Amino acid sequence: MSGFRFLSLPVELQAAVFEQEGSWTLARVCRTSRHFNRIATLLLYRVAVAKNRRQLLCLFRTLATVPLPRPFVRGVV
């Protein structure tokens, strides 16, 4: 008997499934595997939360030094 294998789906479909989840769940997904970490981390950058000036500066520093998440950022709260 063969079951459904989520990992056999294309990465785009895996990301579409994860997009339906909230940030708490995405943060937990990041800790399950390196593969899921790459997908969920980019989704977490969609709306970055900076509660104070220091966090905002850290966010900008990260985006300046790690170019991968830049295109995924849609807003900063």
Buried (B, 14 or more C-beta within 10 A) or exposed (E): EEEEEEEEEEEEEBBEEBEEBEEEEBEEBBEEEEEBEEBBBBBBBBEBEBEEEEEBEEBEEEBEEEEEBEEBBEEEE
